[in-house]
Amino acid sequence: MRSEVYSKEFKDAAVKKVIKLGPSKAAKELGLPVSTIFGWSKMYGMSSSMKTKKTKSVDKWTPEEKLDAVIKTATMDELTLGEFLRREGLFMANLEQWKTDLTNGLKSAAGRPRKDPELFELRKKEEELIRELKRKDKALAEFAARVVLLKKSHLLFGVDEDN
């Protein structure tokens, strides 16, 4: 088994990646074993938030809490953000996913029509007018057909139009 020595800067960068991506993604991206990542994180005092579940599980967060976390972290610098993520037991990937979900939710909500009573009444009136227009169109077509038949009957039978 081969043992490599990594510089302190590389370890710092790796731990920052762990904060942003999570341990497994960071290990995969860096080509390192997850156990190595956990060891370095332990050196930086991060292992408790990465291993133990003292904080609430990510899937147990309510939408309000997720929104609050996204808003809080929007203006944080990297160091403060890292402390927040460790304290809450989160990863940067969680925040990015929540932000995407919130944005998509707002986009889809904007596309849905509101349940407005005035709008409902207008749609009902529109449907009624369309039905009335179709009825009158049929009546007009029937009347036009009768006029054409009447003219043809006069031509065929030679009936005088004055009578």
N, C-alpha and C positions, 0 to 999 in steps of 0.2 A: 504494500500500500504506500502510495506516494504522498508526502506531506509538503504542501507549499506554504510559503510565508507571504502574507499579503500586507501591503502597507497600511498605515493607519488611515490615510486618505481614502483608500479603496474600501476599507471597512466602514468608514463614515458614510461614504456614498452608498454602500450596500444597505446600511441601516436606514438611510433616508428613503431608499427604494422600498424597503419593507414597510415603512410608514405609509408611503403612497400607494403601493400595489398590494400589499399583503405578503406574508412570508412565502407561500408556495409560488406565486407569480414572480416575485423577486428572485427566488432561488432558480427558477426555470430560466429567467431572462439572463441572469448572471452565470448560469452553468455551474451552480454550486449546490451541494446537498442542503436540504432544509435544516438538517441538524447543525450545520455550520452557521447558517443564518441565525438560528436560535441561540447558538453560543455567543455570537457577536452581539446579538440583541441583549443577552443577559449581561454582557460586559457594560452595556449602556443603561442597564436598569429597566429594560423594556419587557423582560420575559414574563413578568406577572400579568401584564395586560394582554400578552399574546397567548399565554397558556391557560391561565385560570379564567373562569367565567364569573368573576365577581360583579361585573357590569352586566347590564341587560343584553341579551342576545340581539343581534342585528335584526333578525326577522320579527322581533317582538316590539320594535319601535312603532309608535303610532304615526300616522301621516303628519300630525301637528308637530311631533317631536322631530321628525325628519326635516320638515320645513324650517323649524327653529335652528336645527344644527346647520343646515345649508346657509341660512342667513347669518348666523354667528360666525361661521368660518369664512365667509366671503371676503372679509377685510383683514383676516389674520395673516401675519407674516409666517414664514416657514417654520420657525422655531416654536412660536405659539401654537400654530396649527398641529405640529407634531405632539406637543404636550396635551392638547385637547383630544387628539385621536387616541393617544395612549390612555388617558384618563377615562375616556368613554368606551374604550375597547373597540374602536372603529379603525377602518383603513381608508385611505384616500379613495380607493375604488368604490367604497360604499357611498361616500359623499358625491362622487361624480355620477354614480348610477341614480341616486336620489334626485340630483339636480336635473338629469335627463328626464327622469320620470315626471318630475314637477313641470318641466317645460312642455313635455308632450301632453300632459294632462291639461295644461292651460290652452294649448293649441286645439285640442279636440273639444274642449268646452266652448271655445270661441266659435267653432263651426256648428254647434248644436243650437237650434232655435230655442228661444226662451218660451216658457209657458205663460204667455201674456193673454189675458181675457179679451182684450181689444183685438189682438191678432186673430184669436179664435173666431170672434164675431165676423171679422172681415173675410176670413176664409169661408165661413158658412154662407155669407152673403154672396161671395164669388161663385160658389157652387150652385146656389139658387139661381143666379143670373145666367150661368152657363146652361142650366136645365131649361130655363125659359127661352133662351136664344135658340137652343136646339128644337124646342117645340114650335117656335114661330118659323124657323127655317123649314121645317117639315110642312107646315101649313102653307107657306109661300110656294114651295115646290108643288104641292098638290093643286093650288090655285092656278099656277102657271100651266100645269098639265091639262087642267080643265079648259083653260082659255085656248090652248093649242087644239084640243079635241073639238071644241066648239067651232073654231075657224075652219077646221078640216071638214066637219060635218056640213057646214054651210057651202063649202066648195063642192062637196060630193053631191049633195041633194039640191043644190041651187036655191036654197032658201034665201029670201031677200033679207038683208040686215035690218031694214027699216021695220019689218014685222016682228 
